[in-house]
Amino acid sequence: MRDHRFAHAHASDYLDGELGPAERRRVERHTSVCPKCRQALESLRRTLTALRGLRSERRDDVAAGVIDRLRRAP
């Protein structure tokens, strides 16, 4: 039970590369034997990837809009 809590509590830090080696191994060891936690970690990974993509698209749209407005300005 403690490893379930640990894996869930540190999933975001794990994906962001913010855990030390021992903590990282603990998450990896647990998710290698626990399908439920592995699925939760993969779901979070997909969500973060999608959100990063949206943020990137939005920046491009904003930049293009600003450049367009500057070109049309008197």
CHARMM-style PDB file with segment names, atoms N, HN, CA, C and O in Angstrom:
ATOM      1  N   MET     1       0.829  -1.203   0.000  1.00  0.00      PROA
ATOM      2  CA  MET     1       0.000   0.000   0.000  1.00  0.00      PROA
ATOM      3  C   MET     1       0.870   1.262   0.000  1.00  0.00      PROA
ATOM      4  O   MET     1       0.539   2.242  -0.667  1.00  0.00      PROA
ATOM      5  N   ARG     2       1.965   1.239   0.736  1.00  0.00      PROA
ATOM      6  HN  ARG     2       2.233   0.442   1.278  1.00  0.00      PROA
ATOM      7  CA  ARG     2       2.825   2.423   0.786  1.00  0.00      PROA
ATOM      8  C   ARG     2       3.406   2.745  -0.588  1.00  0.00      PROA
ATOM      9  O   ARG     2       3.557   3.912  -0.948  1.00  0.00      PROA
ATOM     10  N   ASP     3       3.731   1.697  -1.355  1.00  0.00      PROA
ATOM     11  HN  ASP     3       3.608   0.749  -1.062  1.00  0.00      PROA
ATOM     12  CA  ASP     3       4.291   1.945  -2.681  1.00  0.00      PROA
ATOM     13  C   ASP     3       3.264   2.531  -3.637  1.00  0.00      PROA
ATOM     14  O   ASP     3       3.617   3.320  -4.513  1.00  0.00      PROA
ATOM     15  N   HSD     4       1.988   2.154  -3.481  1.00  0.00      PROA
ATOM     16  HN  HSD     4       1.701   1.513  -2.770  1.00  0.00      PROA
ATOM     17  CA  HSD     4       0.930   2.772  -4.292  1.00  0.00      PROA
ATOM     18  C   HSD     4       0.890   4.270  -4.010  1.00  0.00      PROA
ATOM     19  O   HSD     4       0.885   5.086  -4.931  1.00  0.00      PROA
ATOM     20  N   ARG     5       0.860   4.611  -2.760  1.00  0.00      PROA
ATOM     21  HN  ARG     5       0.864   3.948  -2.012  1.00  0.00      PROA
ATOM     22  CA  ARG     5       0.810   6.035  -2.373  1.00  0.00      PROA
ATOM     23  C   ARG     5       2.045   6.772  -2.857  1.00  0.00      PROA
ATOM     24  O   ARG     5       1.951   7.884  -3.376  1.00  0.00      PROA
ATOM     25  N   PHE     6       3.200   6.153  -2.685  1.00  0.00      PROA
ATOM     26  HN  PHE     6       3.277   5.250  -2.263  1.00  0.00      PROA
ATOM     27  CA  PHE     6       4.443   6.790  -3.110  1.00  0.00      PROA
ATOM     28  C   PHE     6       4.436   7.027  -4.621  1.00  0.00      PROA
ATOM     29  O   PHE     6       4.773   8.116  -5.085  1.00  0.00      PROA
ATOM     30  N   ALA     7       4.054   6.010  -5.378  1.00  0.00      PROA
ATOM     31  HN  ALA     7       3.780   5.126  -5.002  1.00  0.00      PROA
ATOM     32  CA  ALA     7       4.041   6.139  -6.841  1.00  0.00      PROA
ATOM     33  C   ALA     7       3.087   7.239  -7.289  1.00  0.00      PROA
ATOM     34  O   ALA     7       3.420   8.029  -8.172  1.00  0.00      PROA
ATOM     35  N   HSD     8       1.915   7.294  -6.691  1.00  0.00      PROA
ATOM     36  HN  HSD     8       1.644   6.652  -5.974  1.00  0.00      PROA
ATOM     37  CA  HSD     8       0.946   8.332  -7.057  1.00  0.00      PROA
ATOM     38  C   HSD     8       1.417   9.716  -6.617  1.00  0.00      PROA
ATOM     39  O   HSD     8       1.278  10.688  -7.360  1.00  0.00      PROA
ATOM     40  N   ALA     9       1.965   9.803  -5.428  1.00  0.00      PROA
ATOM     41  HN  ALA     9       2.078   9.013  -4.824  1.00  0.00      PROA
ATOM     42  CA  ALA     9       2.396  11.104  -4.904  1.00  0.00      PROA
ATOM     43  C   ALA     9       3.582  11.676  -5.680  1.00  0.00      PROA
ATOM     44  O   ALA     9       3.764  12.892  -5.727  1.00  0.00      PROA
ATOM     45  N   HSD    10       4.385  10.806  -6.286  1.00  0.00      PROA
ATOM     46  HN  HSD    10       4.238   9.818  -6.247  1.00  0.00      PROA
ATOM     47  CA  HSD    10       5.602  11.269  -6.957  1.00  0.00      PROA
ATOM     48  C   HSD    10       5.563  11.098  -8.475  1.00  0.00      PROA
ATOM     49  O   HSD    10       6.585  11.264  -9.140  1.00  0.00      PROA
ATOM     50  N   ALA    11       4.413  10.774  -9.021  1.00  0.00      PROA
ATOM     51  HN  ALA    11       3.582  10.639  -8.481  1.00  0.00      PROA
ATOM     52  CA  ALA    11       4.308  10.524 -10.463  1.00  0.00      PROA
ATOM     53  C   ALA    11       4.722  11.740 -11.289  1.00  0.00      PROA
ATOM     54  O   ALA    11       5.479  11.608 -12.250  1.00  0.00      PROA
ATOM     55  N   SER    12       4.240  12.897 -10.927  1.00  0.00      PROA
ATOM     56  HN  SER    12       3.625  13.005 -10.146  1.00  0.00      PROA
ATOM     57  CA  SER    12       4.562  14.107 -11.689  1.00  0.00      PROA
ATOM     58  C   SER    12       6.055  14.422 -11.598  1.00  0.00      PROA
ATOM     59  O   SER    12       6.690  14.742 -12.602  1.00  0.00      PROA
ATOM     60  N   ASP    13       6.605  14.330 -10.396  1.00  0.00      PROA
ATOM     61  HN  ASP    13       6.089  14.070  -9.580  1.00  0.00      PROA
ATOM     62  CA  ASP    13       8.042  14.567 -10.228  1.00  0.00      PROA
ATOM     63  C   ASP    13       8.860  13.540 -11.015  1.00  0.00      PROA
ATOM     64  O   ASP    13       9.900  13.870 -11.584  1.00  0.00      PROA
ATOM     65  N   TYR    14       8.389  12.308 -11.043  1.00  0.00      PROA
ATOM     66  HN  TYR    14       7.544  12.039 -10.581  1.00  0.00      PROA
ATOM     67  CA  TYR    14       9.064  11.262 -11.811  1.00  0.00      PROA
ATOM     68  C   TYR    14       9.104  11.635 -13.293  1.00  0.00      PROA
ATOM     69  O   TYR    14      10.159  11.582 -13.926  1.00  0.00      PROA
ATOM     70  N   LEU    15       7.962  12.009 -13.831  1.00  0.00      PROA
ATOM     71  HN  LEU    15       7.106  12.053 -13.317  1.00  0.00      PROA
ATOM     72  CA  LEU    15       7.888  12.346 -15.256  1.00  0.00      PROA
ATOM     73  C   LEU    15       8.674  13.606 -15.595  1.00  0.00      PROA
ATOM     74  O   LEU    15       9.168  13.752 -16.713  1.00  0.00      PROA
ATOM     75  N   ASP    16       8.788  14.510 -14.634  1.00  0.00      PROA
ATOM     76  HN  ASP    16       8.387  14.391 -13.726  1.00  0.00      PROA
ATOM     77  CA  ASP    16       9.548  15.742 -14.851  1.00  0.00      PROA
ATOM     78  C   ASP    16      11.043  15.559 -14.604  1.00  0.00      PROA
ATOM     79  O   ASP    16      11.821  16.495 -14.787  1.00  0.00      PROA
ATOM     80  N   GLY    17      11.451  14.350 -14.187  1.00  0.00      PROA
ATOM     81  HN  GLY    17      10.819  13.589 -14.038  1.00  0.00      PROA
ATOM     82  CA  GLY    17      12.867  14.087 -13.925  1.00  0.00      PROA
ATOM     83  C   GLY    17      13.375  14.748 -12.663  1.00  0.00      PROA
ATOM     84  O   GLY    17      14.564  15.045 -12.552  1.00  0.00      PROA
ATOM     85  N   GLU    18      12.491  14.982 -11.712  1.00  0.00      PROA
ATOM     86  HN  GLU    18      11.525  14.741 -11.802  1.00  0.00      PROA
ATOM     87  CA  GLU    18      12.861  15.702 -10.499  1.00  0.00      PROA
ATOM     88  C   GLU    18      13.124  14.802  -9.292  1.00  0.00      PROA
ATOM     89  O   GLU    18      13.345  15.302  -8.189  1.00  0.00      PROA
ATOM     90  N   LEU    19      13.102  13.490  -9.483  1.00  0.00      PROA
ATOM     91  HN  LEU    19      12.923  13.084 -10.379  1.00  0.00      PROA
ATOM     92  CA  LEU    19      13.371  12.574  -8.375  1.00  0.00      PROA
ATOM     93  C   LEU    19      14.839  12.170  -8.377  1.00  0.00      PROA
ATOM     94  O   LEU    19      15.491  12.128  -9.420  1.00  0.00      PROA
ATOM     95  N   GLY    20      15.337  11.877  -7.192  1.00  0.00      PROA
ATOM     96  HN  GLY    20      14.807  11.911  -6.344  1.00  0.00      PROA
ATOM     97  CA  GLY    20      16.675  11.323  -7.080  1.00  0.00      PROA
ATOM     98  C   GLY    20      16.677   9.877  -7.558  1.00  0.00      PROA
ATOM     99  O   GLY    20      15.616   9.300  -7.793  1.00  0.00      PROA
ATOM    100  N   PRO    21      17.855   9.292  -7.701  1.00  0.00      PROA
ATOM    101  CA  PRO    21      17.953   7.926  -8.220  1.00  0.00      PROA
ATOM    102  C   PRO    21      17.165   6.889  -7.407  1.00  0.00      PROA
ATOM    103  O   PRO    21      16.509   6.025  -7.989  1.00  0.00      PROA
ATOM    104  N   ALA    22      17.220   6.960  -6.095  1.00  0.00      PROA
ATOM    105  HN  ALA    22      17.753   7.662  -5.622  1.00  0.00      PROA
ATOM    106  CA  ALA    22      16.527   5.969  -5.257  1.00  0.00      PROA
ATOM    107  C   ALA    22      15.014   6.085  -5.409  1.00  0.00      PROA
ATOM    108  O   ALA    22      14.323   5.072  -5.523  1.00  0.00      PROA
ATOM    109  N   GLU    23      14.498   7.309  -5.410  1.00  0.00      PROA
ATOM    110  HN  GLU    23      15.059   8.131  -5.317  1.00  0.00      PROA
ATOM    111  CA  GLU    23      13.059   7.514  -5.554  1.00  0.00      PROA
ATOM    112  C   GLU    23      12.593   7.105  -6.949  1.00  0.00      PROA
ATOM    113  O   GLU    23      11.522   6.521  -7.113  1.00  0.00      PROA
ATOM    114  N   ARG    24      13.407   7.418  -7.942  1.00  0.00      PROA
ATOM    115  HN  ARG    24      14.278   7.892  -7.809  1.00  0.00      PROA
ATOM    116  CA  ARG    24      13.074   7.059  -9.326  1.00  0.00      PROA
ATOM    117  C   ARG    24      12.977   5.538  -9.466  1.00  0.00      PROA
ATOM    118  O   ARG    24      12.034   5.021 -10.066  1.00  0.00      PROA
ATOM    119  N   ARG    25      13.964   4.827  -8.906  1.00  0.00      PROA
ATOM    120  HN  ARG    25      14.730   5.247  -8.420  1.00  0.00      PROA
ATOM    121  CA  ARG    25      13.940   3.361  -8.956  1.00  0.00      PROA
ATOM    122  C   ARG    25      12.721   2.811  -8.228  1.00  0.00      PROA
ATOM    123  O   ARG    25      12.125   1.824  -8.661  1.00  0.00      PROA
ATOM    124  N   ARG    26      12.353   3.451  -7.123  1.00  0.00      PROA
ATOM    125  HN  ARG    26      12.836   4.252  -6.772  1.00  0.00      PROA
ATOM    126  CA  ARG    26      11.188   2.973  -6.363  1.00  0.00      PROA
ATOM    127  C   ARG    26       9.916   3.068  -7.203  1.00  0.00      PROA
ATOM    128  O   ARG    26       9.111   2.137  -7.224  1.00  0.00      PROA
ATOM    129  N   VAL    27       9.737   4.194  -7.895  1.00  0.00      PROA
ATOM    130  HN  VAL    27      10.391   4.950  -7.878  1.00  0.00      PROA
ATOM    131  CA  VAL    27       8.567   4.349  -8.767  1.00  0.00      PROA
ATOM    132  C   VAL    27       8.627   3.321  -9.897  1.00  0.00      PROA
ATOM    133  O   VAL    27       7.626   2.669 -10.192  1.00  0.00      PROA
ATOM    134  N   GLU    28       9.780   3.173 -10.526  1.00  0.00      PROA
ATOM    135  HN  GLU    28      10.593   3.703 -10.286  1.00  0.00      PROA
ATOM    136  CA  GLU    28       9.927   2.232 -11.640  1.00  0.00      PROA
ATOM    137  C   GLU    28       9.690   0.791 -11.195  1.00  0.00      PROA
ATOM    138  O   GLU    28       9.028   0.018 -11.888  1.00  0.00      PROA
ATOM    139  N   ARG    29      10.236   0.440 -10.039  1.00  0.00      PROA
ATOM    140  HN  ARG    29      10.774   1.068  -9.477  1.00  0.00      PROA
ATOM    141  CA  ARG    29      10.064  -0.921  -9.527  1.00  0.00      PROA
ATOM    142  C   ARG    29       8.586  -1.206  -9.268  1.00  0.00      PROA
ATOM    143  O   ARG    29       8.078  -2.270  -9.621  1.00  0.00      PROA
ATOM    144  N   HSD    30       7.904  -0.243  -8.649  1.00  0.00      PROA
ATOM    145  HN  HSD    30       8.316   0.622  -8.363  1.00  0.00      PROA
ATOM    146  CA  HSD    30       6.497  -0.456  -8.331  1.00  0.00      PROA
ATOM    147  C   HSD    30       5.640  -0.509  -9.596  1.00  0.00      PROA
ATOM    148  O   HSD    30       4.795  -1.394  -9.734  1.00  0.00      PROA
ATOM    149  N   THR    31       5.851   0.421 -10.510  1.00  0.00      PROA
ATOM    150  HN  THR    31       6.538   1.139 -10.398  1.00  0.00      PROA
ATOM    151  CA  THR    31       5.013   0.432 -11.715  1.00  0.00      PROA
ATOM    152  C   THR    31       5.309  -0.755 -12.630  1.00  0.00      PROA
ATOM    153  O   THR    31       4.498  -1.078 -13.497  1.00  0.00      PROA
ATOM    154  N   SER    32       6.445  -1.399 -12.452  1.00  0.00      PROA
ATOM    155  HN  SER    32       7.104  -1.136 -11.747  1.00  0.00      PROA
ATOM    156  CA  SER    32       6.737  -2.590 -13.259  1.00  0.00      PROA
ATOM    157  C   SER    32       5.925  -3.802 -12.808  1.00  0.00      PROA
ATOM    158  O   SER    32       5.756  -4.753 -13.570  1.00  0.00      PROA
ATOM    159  N   VAL    33       5.419  -3.773 -11.566  1.00  0.00      PROA
ATOM    160  HN  VAL    33       5.556  -3.000 -10.946  1.00  0.00      PROA
ATOM    161  CA  VAL    33       4.640  -4.911 -11.054  1.00  0.00      PROA
ATOM    162  C   VAL    33       3.192  -4.560 -10.747  1.00  0.00      PROA
ATOM    163  O   VAL    33       2.400  -5.448 -10.430  1.00  0.00      PROA
ATOM    164  N   CYS    34       2.831  -3.288 -10.835  1.00  0.00      PROA
ATOM    165  HN  CYS    34       3.474  -2.567 -11.092  1.00  0.00      PROA
ATOM    166  CA  CYS    34       1.470  -2.861 -10.499  1.00  0.00      PROA
ATOM    167  C   CYS    34       0.802  -2.259 -11.739  1.00  0.00      PROA
ATOM    168  O   CYS    34       1.073  -1.110 -12.088  1.00  0.00      PROA
ATOM    169  N   PRO    35      -0.055  -3.015 -12.396  1.00  0.00      PROA
ATOM    170  CA  PRO    35      -0.697  -2.511 -13.620  1.00  0.00      PROA
ATOM    171  C   PRO    35      -1.514  -1.242 -13.396  1.00  0.00      PROA
ATOM    172  O   PRO    35      -1.549  -0.369 -14.262  1.00  0.00      PROA
ATOM    173  N   LYS    36      -2.160  -1.133 -12.261  1.00  0.00      PROA
ATOM    174  HN  LYS    36      -2.132  -1.843 -11.557  1.00  0.00      PROA
ATOM    175  CA  LYS    36      -2.993   0.040 -11.991  1.00  0.00      PROA
ATOM    176  C   LYS    36      -2.142   1.312 -11.889  1.00  0.00      PROA
ATOM    177  O   LYS    36      -2.493   2.345 -12.458  1.00  0.00      PROA
ATOM    178  N   CYS    37      -1.042   1.230 -11.175  1.00  0.00      PROA
ATOM    179  HN  CYS    37      -0.757   0.390 -10.713  1.00  0.00      PROA
ATOM    180  CA  CYS    37      -0.161   2.399 -11.052  1.00  0.00      PROA
ATOM    181  C   CYS    37       0.559   2.690 -12.366  1.00  0.00      PROA
ATOM    182  O   CYS    37       0.782   3.851 -12.708  1.00  0.00      PROA
ATOM    183  N   ARG    38       0.924   1.638 -13.103  1.00  0.00      PROA
ATOM    184  HN  ARG    38       0.743   0.695 -12.825  1.00  0.00      PROA
ATOM    185  CA  ARG    38       1.560   1.833 -14.411  1.00  0.00      PROA
ATOM    186  C   ARG    38       0.604   2.553 -15.357  1.00  0.00      PROA
ATOM    187  O   ARG    38       1.009   3.454 -16.093  1.00  0.00      PROA
ATOM    188  N   GLN    39      -0.663   2.152 -15.333  1.00  0.00      PROA
ATOM    189  HN  GLN    39      -0.992   1.421 -14.735  1.00  0.00      PROA
ATOM    190  CA  GLN    39      -1.671   2.792 -16.176  1.00  0.00      PROA
ATOM    191  C   GLN    39      -1.871   4.250 -15.762  1.00  0.00      PROA
ATOM    192  O   GLN    39      -1.996   5.123 -16.620  1.00  0.00      PROA
ATOM    193  N   ALA    40      -1.900   4.516 -14.467  1.00  0.00      PROA
ATOM    194  HN  ALA    40      -1.799   3.807 -13.770  1.00  0.00      PROA
ATOM    195  CA  ALA    40      -2.061   5.894 -13.984  1.00  0.00      PROA
ATOM    196  C   ALA    40      -0.876   6.753 -14.413  1.00  0.00      PROA
ATOM    197  O   ALA    40      -1.053   7.902 -14.815  1.00  0.00      PROA
ATOM    198  N   LEU    41       0.329   6.200 -14.329  1.00  0.00      PROA
ATOM    199  HN  LEU    41       0.474   5.266 -14.002  1.00  0.00      PROA
ATOM    200  CA  LEU    41       1.525   6.936 -14.731  1.00  0.00      PROA
ATOM    201  C   LEU    41       1.497   7.230 -16.232  1.00  0.00      PROA
ATOM    202  O   LEU    41       1.827   8.340 -16.651  1.00  0.00      PROA
ATOM    203  N   GLU    42       1.110   6.257 -17.034  1.00  0.00      PROA
ATOM    204  HN  GLU    42       0.842   5.356 -16.694  1.00  0.00      PROA
ATOM    205  CA  GLU    42       1.027   6.466 -18.485  1.00  0.00      PROA
ATOM    206  C   GLU    42      -0.067   7.465 -18.849  1.00  0.00      PROA
ATOM    207  O   GLU    42       0.091   8.254 -19.782  1.00  0.00      PROA
ATOM    208  N   SER    43      -1.156   7.431 -18.124  1.00  0.00      PROA
ATOM    209  HN  SER    43      -1.284   6.791 -17.366  1.00  0.00      PROA
ATOM    210  CA  SER    43      -2.229   8.398 -18.362  1.00  0.00      PROA
ATOM    211  C   SER    43      -1.743   9.814 -18.067  1.00  0.00      PROA
ATOM    212  O   SER    43      -2.021  10.745 -18.824  1.00  0.00      PROA
ATOM    213  N   LEU    44      -1.021   9.967 -16.967  1.00  0.00      PROA
ATOM    214  HN  LEU    44      -0.795   9.211 -16.352  1.00  0.00      PROA
ATOM    215  CA  LEU    44      -0.466  11.279 -16.626  1.00  0.00      PROA
ATOM    216  C   LEU    44       0.547  11.711 -17.677  1.00  0.00      PROA
ATOM    217  O   LEU    44       0.585  12.881 -18.057  1.00  0.00      PROA
ATOM    218  N   ARG    45       1.365  10.779 -18.149  1.00  0.00      PROA
ATOM    219  HN  ARG    45       1.333   9.829 -17.840  1.00  0.00      PROA
ATOM    220  CA  ARG    45       2.360  11.102 -19.182  1.00  0.00      PROA
ATOM    221  C   ARG    45       1.667  11.613 -20.451  1.00  0.00      PROA
ATOM    222  O   ARG    45       2.087  12.615 -21.030  1.00  0.00      PROA
ATOM    223  N   ARG    46       0.609  10.926 -20.879  1.00  0.00      PROA
ATOM    224  HN  ARG    46       0.267  10.112 -20.408  1.00  0.00      PROA
ATOM    225  CA  ARG    46      -0.132  11.361 -22.075  1.00  0.00      PROA
ATOM    226  C   ARG    46      -0.780  12.726 -21.861  1.00  0.00      PROA
ATOM    227  O   ARG    46      -0.775  13.567 -22.760  1.00  0.00      PROA
ATOM    228  N   THR    47      -1.331  12.942 -20.682  1.00  0.00      PROA
ATOM    229  HN  THR    47      -1.334  12.259 -19.952  1.00  0.00      PROA
ATOM    230  CA  THR    47      -1.967  14.229 -20.379  1.00  0.00      PROA
ATOM    231  C   THR    47      -0.950  15.356 -20.419  1.00  0.00      PROA
ATOM    232  O   THR    47      -1.202  16.400 -21.021  1.00  0.00      PROA
ATOM    233  N   LEU    48       0.199  15.155 -19.782  1.00  0.00      PROA
ATOM    234  HN  LEU    48       0.404  14.307 -19.294  1.00  0.00      PROA
ATOM    235  CA  LEU    48       1.236  16.192 -19.774  1.00  0.00      PROA
ATOM    236  C   LEU    48       1.753  16.472 -21.183  1.00  0.00      PROA
ATOM    237  O   LEU    48       2.006  17.624 -21.534  1.00  0.00      PROA
ATOM    238  N   THR    49       1.907  15.435 -21.978  1.00  0.00      PROA
ATOM    239  HN  THR    49       1.701  14.499 -21.693  1.00  0.00      PROA
ATOM    240  CA  THR    49       2.356  15.612 -23.363  1.00  0.00      PROA
ATOM    241  C   THR    49       1.340  16.429 -24.152  1.00  0.00      PROA
ATOM    242  O   THR    49       1.708  17.333 -24.902  1.00  0.00      PROA
ATOM    243  N   ALA    50       0.071  16.110 -23.980  1.00  0.00      PROA
ATOM    244  HN  ALA    50      -0.228  15.376 -23.371  1.00  0.00      PROA
ATOM    245  CA  ALA    50      -0.985  16.853 -24.681  1.00  0.00      PROA
ATOM    246  C   ALA    50      -1.016  18.308 -24.232  1.00  0.00      PROA
ATOM    247  O   ALA    50      -1.161  19.209 -25.058  1.00  0.00      PROA
ATOM    248  N   LEU    51      -0.881  18.539 -22.949  1.00  0.00      PROA
ATOM    249  HN  LEU    51      -0.763  17.806 -22.278  1.00  0.00      PROA
ATOM    250  CA  LEU    51      -0.907  19.911 -22.439  1.00  0.00      PROA
ATOM    251  C   LEU    51       0.290  20.710 -22.931  1.00  0.00      PROA
ATOM    252  O   LEU    51       0.154  21.889 -23.261  1.00  0.00      PROA
ATOM    253  N   ARG    52       1.447  20.091 -22.984  1.00  0.00      PROA
ATOM    254  HN  ARG    52       1.557  19.133 -22.716  1.00  0.00      PROA
ATOM    255  CA  ARG    52       2.633  20.794 -23.498  1.00  0.00      PROA
ATOM    256  C   ARG    52       2.439  21.169 -24.961  1.00  0.00      PROA
ATOM    257  O   ARG    52       2.865  22.238 -25.398  1.00  0.00      PROA
ATOM    258  N   GLY    53       1.799  20.290 -25.708  1.00  0.00      PROA
ATOM    259  HN  GLY    53       1.454  19.422 -25.353  1.00  0.00      PROA
ATOM    260  CA  GLY    53       1.513  20.576 -27.112  1.00  0.00      PROA
ATOM    261  C   GLY    53       0.567  21.744 -27.270  1.00  0.00      PROA
ATOM    262  O   GLY    53       0.748  22.576 -28.159  1.00  0.00      PROA
ATOM    263  N   LEU    54      -0.437  21.816 -26.421  1.00  0.00      PROA
ATOM    264  HN  LEU    54      -0.584  21.140 -25.699  1.00  0.00      PROA
ATOM    265  CA  LEU    54      -1.381  22.936 -26.477  1.00  0.00      PROA
ATOM    266  C   LEU    54      -0.690  24.246 -26.149  1.00  0.00      PROA
ATOM    267  O   LEU    54      -0.931  25.266 -26.796  1.00  0.00      PROA
ATOM    268  N   ARG    55       0.161  24.212 -25.153  1.00  0.00      PROA
ATOM    269  HN  ARG    55       0.356  23.384 -24.628  1.00  0.00      PROA
ATOM    270  CA  ARG    55       0.871  25.423 -24.753  1.00  0.00      PROA
ATOM    271  C   ARG    55       1.738  25.916 -25.903  1.00  0.00      PROA
ATOM    272  O   ARG    55       1.805  27.119 -26.157  1.00  0.00      PROA
ATOM    273  N   SER    56       2.390  25.014 -26.589  1.00  0.00      PROA
ATOM    274  HN  SER    56       2.335  24.037 -26.382  1.00  0.00      PROA
ATOM    275  CA  SER    56       3.234  25.367 -27.715  1.00  0.00      PROA
ATOM    276  C   SER    56       2.409  25.949 -28.857  1.00  0.00      PROA
ATOM    277  O   SER    56       2.793  26.957 -29.451  1.00  0.00      PROA
ATOM    278  N   GLU    57       1.283  25.322 -29.166  1.00  0.00      PROA
ATOM    279  HN  GLU    57       0.971  24.503 -28.684  1.00  0.00      PROA
ATOM    280  CA  GLU    57       0.417  25.833 -30.225  1.00  0.00      PROA
ATOM    281  C   GLU    57      -0.087  27.221 -29.888  1.00  0.00      PROA
ATOM    282  O   GLU    57      -0.130  28.098 -30.751  1.00  0.00      PROA
ATOM    283  N   ARG    58      -0.458  27.418 -28.670  1.00  0.00      PROA
ATOM    284  HN  ARG    58      -0.424  26.706 -27.969  1.00  0.00      PROA
ATOM    285  CA  ARG    58      -0.999  28.715 -28.271  1.00  0.00      PROA
ATOM    286  C   ARG    58       0.056  29.801 -28.419  1.00  0.00      PROA
ATOM    287  O   ARG    58      -0.244  30.894 -28.899  1.00  0.00      PROA
ATOM    288  N   ARG    59       1.273  29.517 -28.017  1.00  0.00      PROA
ATOM    289  HN  ARG    59       1.517  28.629 -27.627  1.00  0.00      PROA
ATOM    290  CA  ARG    59       2.341  30.509 -28.158  1.00  0.00      PROA
ATOM    291  C   ARG    59       2.523  30.896 -29.618  1.00  0.00      PROA
ATOM    292  O   ARG    59       2.672  32.074 -29.943  1.00  0.00      PROA
ATOM    293  N   ASP    60       2.511  29.909 -30.485  1.00  0.00      PROA
ATOM    294  HN  ASP    60       2.390  28.952 -30.221  1.00  0.00      PROA
ATOM    295  CA  ASP    60       2.673  30.193 -31.909  1.00  0.00      PROA
ATOM    296  C   ASP    60       1.527  31.064 -32.415  1.00  0.00      PROA
ATOM    297  O   ASP    60       1.755  31.999 -33.183  1.00  0.00      PROA
ATOM    298  N   ASP    61       0.300  30.768 -31.993  1.00  0.00      PROA
ATOM    299  HN  ASP    61       0.115  30.009 -31.370  1.00  0.00      PROA
ATOM    300  CA  ASP    61      -0.853  31.560 -32.409  1.00  0.00      PROA
ATOM    301  C   ASP    61      -0.744  32.993 -31.906  1.00  0.00      PROA
ATOM    302  O   ASP    61      -1.032  33.937 -32.641  1.00  0.00      PROA
ATOM    303  N   VAL    62      -0.335  33.152 -30.669  1.00  0.00      PROA
ATOM    304  HN  VAL    62      -0.102  32.384 -30.072  1.00  0.00      PROA
ATOM    305  CA  VAL    62      -0.197  34.492 -30.090  1.00  0.00      PROA
ATOM    306  C   VAL    62       0.885  35.262 -30.828  1.00  0.00      PROA
ATOM    307  O   VAL    62       0.688  36.421 -31.192  1.00  0.00      PROA
ATOM    308  N   ALA    63       2.017  34.629 -31.049  1.00  0.00      PROA
ATOM    309  HN  ALA    63       2.178  33.687 -30.754  1.00  0.00      PROA
ATOM    310  CA  ALA    63       3.114  35.303 -31.746  1.00  0.00      PROA
ATOM    311  C   ALA    63       2.691  35.712 -33.152  1.00  0.00      PROA
ATOM    312  O   ALA    63       2.971  36.830 -33.584  1.00  0.00      PROA
ATOM    313  N   ALA    64       2.026  34.821 -33.858  1.00  0.00      PROA
ATOM    314  HN  ALA    64       1.799  33.913 -33.506  1.00  0.00      PROA
ATOM    315  CA  ALA    64       1.574  35.142 -35.215  1.00  0.00      PROA
ATOM    316  C   ALA    64       0.575  36.288 -35.191  1.00  0.00      PROA
ATOM    317  O   ALA    64       0.615  37.162 -36.057  1.00  0.00      PROA
ATOM    318  N   GLY    65      -0.317  36.295 -34.213  1.00  0.00      PROA
ATOM    319  HN  GLY    65      -0.350  35.585 -33.510  1.00  0.00      PROA
ATOM    320  CA  GLY    65      -1.301  37.370 -34.089  1.00  0.00      PROA
ATOM    321  C   GLY    65      -0.651  38.711 -33.811  1.00  0.00      PROA
ATOM    322  O   GLY    65      -1.046  39.727 -34.385  1.00  0.00      PROA
ATOM    323  N   VAL    66       0.335  38.723 -32.943  1.00  0.00      PROA
ATOM    324  HN  VAL    66       0.656  37.899 -32.478  1.00  0.00      PROA
ATOM    325  CA  VAL    66       1.040  39.974 -32.615  1.00  0.00      PROA
ATOM    326  C   VAL    66       1.785  40.486 -33.838  1.00  0.00      PROA
ATOM    327  O   VAL    66       1.735  41.677 -34.146  1.00  0.00      PROA
ATOM    328  N   ILE    67       2.468  39.601 -34.526  1.00  0.00      PROA
ATOM    329  HN  ILE    67       2.509  38.634 -34.276  1.00  0.00      PROA
ATOM    330  CA  ILE    67       3.206  40.011 -35.729  1.00  0.00      PROA
ATOM    331  C   ILE    67       2.249  40.553 -36.782  1.00  0.00      PROA
ATOM    332  O   ILE    67       2.541  41.563 -37.424  1.00  0.00      PROA
ATOM    333  N   ASP    68       1.123  39.902 -36.962  1.00  0.00      PROA
ATOM    334  HN  ASP    68       0.886  39.082 -36.441  1.00  0.00      PROA
ATOM    335  CA  ASP    68       0.126  40.364 -37.926  1.00  0.00      PROA
ATOM    336  C   ASP    68      -0.382  41.754 -37.558  1.00  0.00      PROA
ATOM    337  O   ASP    68      -0.502  42.623 -38.421  1.00  0.00      PROA
ATOM    338  N   ARG    69      -0.679  41.963 -36.287  1.00  0.00      PROA
ATOM    339  HN  ARG    69      -0.582  41.257 -35.586  1.00  0.00      PROA
ATOM    340  CA  ARG    69      -1.166  43.284 -35.841  1.00  0.00      PROA
ATOM    341  C   ARG    69      -0.106  44.362 -36.025  1.00  0.00      PROA
ATOM    342  O   ARG    69      -0.423  45.486 -36.413  1.00  0.00      PROA
ATOM    343  N   LEU    70       1.138  44.028 -35.751  1.00  0.00      PROA
ATOM    344  HN  LEU    70       1.396  43.114 -35.436  1.00  0.00      PROA
ATOM    345  CA  LEU    70       2.216  45.004 -35.934  1.00  0.00      PROA
ATOM    346  C   LEU    70       2.370  45.375 -37.408  1.00  0.00      PROA
ATOM    347  O   LEU    70       2.628  46.533 -37.736  1.00  0.00      PROA
ATOM    348  N   ARG    71       2.216  44.414 -38.275  1.00  0.00      PROA
ATOM    349  HN  ARG    71       2.007  43.474 -38.009  1.00  0.00      PROA
ATOM    350  CA  ARG    71       2.339  44.692 -39.711  1.00  0.00      PROA
ATOM    351  C   ARG    71       1.200  45.579 -40.209  1.00  0.00      PROA
ATOM    352  O   ARG    71       1.391  46.390 -41.115  1.00  0.00      PROA
ATOM    353  N   ARG    72       0.018  45.425 -39.617  1.00  0.00      PROA
ATOM    354  HN  ARG    72      -0.138  44.767 -38.881  1.00  0.00      PROA
ATOM    355  CA  ARG    72      -1.140  46.211 -40.047  1.00  0.00      PROA
ATOM    356  C   ARG    72      -1.233  47.559 -39.347  1.00  0.00      PROA
ATOM    357  O   ARG    72      -2.056  48.393 -39.724  1.00  0.00      PROA
ATOM    358  N   ALA    73      -0.418  47.780 -38.351  1.00  0.00      PROA
ATOM    359  HN  ALA    73       0.251  47.102 -38.045  1.00  0.00      PROA
ATOM    360  CA  ALA    73      -0.494  49.040 -37.593  1.00  0.00      PROA
ATOM    361  C   ALA    73      -0.035  50.204 -38.477  1.00  0.00      PROA
ATOM    362  O   ALA    73       0.854  50.049 -39.314  1.00  0.00      PROA
ATOM    363  N   PRO    74      -0.660  51.378 -38.277  1.00  0.00      PROA
ATOM    364  CA  PRO    74      -0.289  52.552 -39.092  1.00  0.00      PROA
ATOM    365  C   PRO    74       1.109  53.045 -38.804  1.00  0.00      PROA
ATOM    366  OT1 PRO    74       1.557  54.019 -39.409  1.00  0.00      PROA
TER     367      PRO     74
END
